[in-house]
Amino acid sequence: MNGKYCGAVMTQVIVLNGGSSSGKSGIVRCLQAVLPDPWLAFGVDTLVEAMPSSMIEITPGGEVNVGPEFRRLEAAWTEGIAAMARAGARVIIDEVFLGGPASQERWQKALGGLDVLWVGVRCDSEVAAGREVARGDRVTGMAALQAEAVHQGIFYDLEVDTTHAESMACARTIADRVT
């Protein structure tokens, strides 16, 4: 291509990364409503629910620990999602990059050759912690622990902040970047 503009490439994958209770799932539902084509949504929560509970340890302070077997199954799941995108499905991924840049690198490798929109979903730790309590299905402390940590060293094409913005407004901002 020699650096020449060859026209817009259709976005095939949107990756949303943010801490627990940052609002990613709400944004995903809104994206599915506002994007003109059908998009499949896959979240790390679904992967975690599919795993045997013995493969994931969540400490009382909200830290998540996994071992090599979890990573092996996670890699298979990631490759499966990438295969769906390569087969023509448009995909939204709801992720939490607990491993920092290594987490993003795993996805970059799996999604190689696809047009990906990388989106950071930020939320003030106190607001996320309040949502965590209201949800009632999270370990207290997880949201505050992850709020900034999951963004350290991560590259984004776009960032949204759900601290004061509704999911639909964030989804429309993201949708404006989808080709």
C-alpha positions in Angstrom: 0.0 0.0 0.0 3.0 2.3 0.4 1.2 4.6 2.9 -1.5 5.6 0.3 -5.1 6.0 1.4 -7.2 3.2 0.0 -10.5 4.1 1.5 -12.3 3.2 4.7 -12.1 -0.3 6.1 -15.2 -1.7 7.7 -14.8 -2.1 11.4 -15.1 -5.8 12.2 -14.5 -5.8 16.0 -15.0 -3.3 18.8 -13.1 -4.0 22.0 -14.3 -2.2 25.1 -11.9 -2.3 28.0 -12.7 -1.0 31.5 -12.9 -2.0 35.1 -15.7 -3.9 36.8 -18.9 -1.8 37.0 -17.6 0.8 34.6 -20.6 0.5 32.4 -19.3 -1.6 29.5 -22.3 -4.0 29.4 -24.7 -1.1 29.2 -22.7 0.4 26.4 -22.7 -2.9 24.5 -26.5 -3.2 24.7 -26.8 0.4 23.4 -24.3 -0.2 20.6 -26.3 -3.2 19.5 -29.4 -0.9 19.3 -27.7 2.0 17.5 -25.4 0.3 15.0 -27.1 -0.3 11.7 -25.9 -3.9 11.3 -26.3 -6.8 13.7 -23.3 -7.2 16.1 -22.6 -10.2 18.4 -21.5 -9.3 21.9 -19.1 -11.4 24.0 -18.0 -10.5 27.5 -15.3 -11.7 29.8 -18.1 -12.3 32.4 -19.5 -15.0 30.0 -16.1 -16.7 29.8 -15.8 -16.6 33.6 -19.3 -18.0 34.1 -18.4 -20.8 31.6 -15.3 -21.8 33.6 -15.3 -24.2 36.6 -15.2 -22.0 39.7 -12.1 -23.7 40.8 -10.1 -22.0 38.0 -10.6 -18.5 39.3 -9.7 -17.1 42.7 -11.1 -13.7 43.7 -9.5 -12.4 46.9 -11.6 -10.6 49.6 -10.1 -7.3 48.3 -11.3 -8.0 44.8 -8.1 -9.2 43.1 -8.6 -11.8 40.5 -6.0 -14.7 40.2 -6.0 -17.3 37.4 -3.7 -20.1 36.5 -2.3 -21.7 33.3 -5.5 -23.8 32.6 -7.6 -20.7 32.7 -5.2 -19.0 30.2 -5.4 -22.1 27.9 -9.2 -22.0 27.8 -9.2 -18.2 27.5 -6.9 -18.5 24.5 -9.3 -20.9 22.8 -12.3 -18.6 23.6 -10.4 -15.6 22.2 -9.4 -17.5 19.0 -13.0 -18.6 18.6 -14.3 -15.1 18.8 -11.7 -14.0 16.2 -12.7 -16.8 13.9 -16.3 -15.6 14.0 -15.2 -12.1 13.1 -13.1 -13.5 10.2 -16.1 -15.5 9.1 -18.1 -12.2 8.7 -19.7 -11.6 12.1 -19.3 -8.1 13.5 -18.3 -8.5 17.1 -18.2 -6.4 20.3 -15.9 -7.6 23.1 -16.5 -6.5 26.7 -13.1 -7.0 28.4 -11.2 -6.2 31.6 -7.4 -6.1 30.9 -6.3 -7.2 34.3 -2.9 -8.2 32.8 -2.3 -4.7 31.4 -0.5 -4.6 28.0 -0.2 -8.4 28.0 -4.0 -8.7 27.9 -4.3 -6.3 25.0 -1.4 -8.1 23.2 -3.3 -11.5 23.5 -6.3 -9.9 21.7 -4.1 -8.1 19.2 -2.5 -11.4 18.2 -5.9 -13.2 17.9 -7.5 -10.3 16.0 -4.5 -9.8 13.7 -5.6 -8.7 10.2 -9.1 -7.5 11.4 -10.2 -3.9 11.6 -10.5 -3.3 15.4 -11.7 -0.2 17.2 -10.1 -0.2 20.7 -12.2 1.7 23.2 -11.3 2.6 26.8 -14.3 2.8 29.1 -13.4 4.9 32.1 -15.3 5.6 35.3 -14.4 7.3 38.5 -13.5 4.7 41.1 -16.0 6.0 43.6 -18.8 5.9 41.0 -17.9 2.4 39.9 -17.7 1.3 43.6 -21.2 2.7 44.1 -22.5 0.7 41.1 -20.7 -2.4 42.4 -22.7 -2.2 45.7 -25.9 -1.5 43.9 -25.4 -4.5 41.6 -24.9 -6.9 44.5 -23.1 -9.5 42.4 -19.5 -8.3 42.8 -16.9 -8.6 45.4 -16.6 -5.3 47.2 -13.4 -3.5 46.2 -13.1 -5.0 42.8 -14.4 -1.8 41.0 -12.1 0.5 42.9 -9.1 -1.8 42.4 -9.6 -2.1 38.6 -10.8 1.5 37.8 -7.4 2.8 36.7 -5.3 -0.3 36.7 -6.9 -1.9 33.6 -6.0 1.2 31.5 -2.3 1.3 32.4 -0.2 0.9 29.3 -3.2 0.3 27.0 -3.5 1.9 23.6 -7.0 3.1 22.5 -8.5 4.6 19.4 -11.1 6.2 21.6 -12.0 6.7 25.2 -15.4 7.3 26.9 -16.1 8.1 30.5 -19.3 6.8 32.1 -18.8 8.8 35.3 -21.3 11.4 34.2 -22.3 10.2 30.7 -25.1 7.7 30.1 -24.5 4.4 28.2 -26.4 5.6 25.1 -24.3 8.8 24.8 -21.1 6.7 25.1 -22.5 4.2 22.5 -23.3 7.0 20.1 -19.7 8.4 20.4 -18.3 5.0 19.7 -20.8 4.3 16.8 -19.6 7.6 15.2 -16.2 6.0 14.8 -17.4 2.7 13.3 -17.2 2.4 9.6 
